[in-house]
Each structure stands twice: as C-alpha cells, then as structure tokens.
Amino acid sequence: MLPACRGPAPDFQSSLCAPNSMTRFAKEAIMLDLTTSQGRIVSAALRLAGERPWRDVTLTDIATAANVSLVDLRRDFASKGEILAAFVRAVDDEVLRQPPETSGEAARDALFEVIMRRFDVLAAYKPALK
C-alpha cells in the first residue's frame, strides 16, 4: 500500500502516493516501492530534482526528504549517481516487465513500441528530468 502524501507536492509526487483513482501516471509511478528505504530515497531524490537543480540537491537533503538517516542512505547508495542508477534500473525493469507485442511486426516497429513505453514510464517523472 502506498503512503499518503503530506503537504503540497508536484504532480509526479502525488502519483507516488495513495491515489484516489489510478491514473496512467500513477500506475507507471508505482514502480518505486515506497515501503523500502531504497524506494523512498529514489522517490525523494526525484521529488527534490523537480523542485531545484540537481547540483543543489545534497545527500543530506535526500535523506531528510526520504525520512531516513544519512547513515541509512549511505548504506543503500554511496552517491547521487547511484541513486540515479537505481532509478534507471527501475525504469528498465518496468519497461521489460511488459513484453513487446511482436506478432508480425517489423523489428523497427517493435523497437519503436519499447521506446514509447519507456517514454510513458518516464512521463510521471518529467519534473525531475527537465
């Protein structure tokens, strides 16, 4: 079960919280498991990246936003780069979870479908990816 959000949030953050109705973006954003410290850390990092430039986001900021200690964050991720790598892996997992429909499609069409699916998954995180 997803936690309820507190306070004002960008659109993509609200899709990470317990939704009243499952929107397309909420379904895509569920790929981060917010019951784990890793999921909360990645989610917090993306939320902060949507609010200010990535270079201004510190590991301390991320730990605070994820409600974990800096020691716990460091145990899971040694750097902001590792947090981003975890996000990319989660996106890859979500895209690959849905096998492409290749019934008679040309390889080019199948590749196009995978790329579009990736864009759909990333859409929920658009504020952080600016």
C-alpha positions, -999 to 999 in steps of 0.1 A, spaced: 0 0 0 13 34 -9 17 61 18 -4 92 19 14 124 9 18 153 32 17 189 21 18 204 -14 35 182 -40 44 184 -77 21 163 -99 45 135 -102 49 132 -64 12 129 -59 12 100 -83 37 82 -59 12 85 -30 -20 66 -24 -42 78 -53 -79 82 -51 -82 70 -87 -55 52 -106 -44 75 -134 -20 63 -161 9 82 -144 0 67 -110 2 32 -125 36 40 -140 50 57 -109 42 27 -87 74 10 -100 92 26 -69 85 5 -38 79 32 -12 78 5 15 116 2 12 142 27 21 157 24 -14 123 33 -30 118 62 -6 153 75 -13 149 74 -51 115 90 -49 127 117 -26 157 124 -49 134 127 -79 110 149 -60 138 173 -50 152 173 -85 118 185 -97 120 214 -72 155 227 -78 186 220 -99 202 185 -93 236 201 -84 218 218 -55 204 186 -41 226 170 -14 226 135 1 215 152 34 186 168 16 176 134 1 179 116 34 157 142 52 131 141 24 131 103 25 128 103 63 159 81 66 192 88 84 222 98 64 238 66 76 210 45 62 211 64 29 248 58 26 243 21 33 220 19 3 237 45 -20 272 58 -20 264 88 -42 237 107 -61 249 88 -92 240 55 -76 205 68 -68 200 78 -104 214 44 -115 187 27 -93 160 48 -109 172 39 -144 172 2 -134 136 6 -121 126 22 -154 143 -6 -173 125 -33 -151 92 -16 -157 96 -14 -195 109 -50 -197 80 -63 -174 57 -58 -203 69 -79 -232 67 -62 -266 39 -73 -289 58 -87 -318 31 -105 -337 43 -100 -372 57 -65 -365 90 -55 -381 119 -51 -357 117 -13 -362 81 -12 -351 89 -34 -320 118 -11 -311 95 19 -315 70 4 -291 97 -3 -265 110 33 -268 74 47 -265 68 25 -234 99 40 -218 87 75 -225 53 66 -209 71 53 -178 93 84 -176 64 108 -180 55 105 -144 89 119 -135 90 147 -161 96 175 -135 127 158 -122 140 151 -157 139 186 -170 
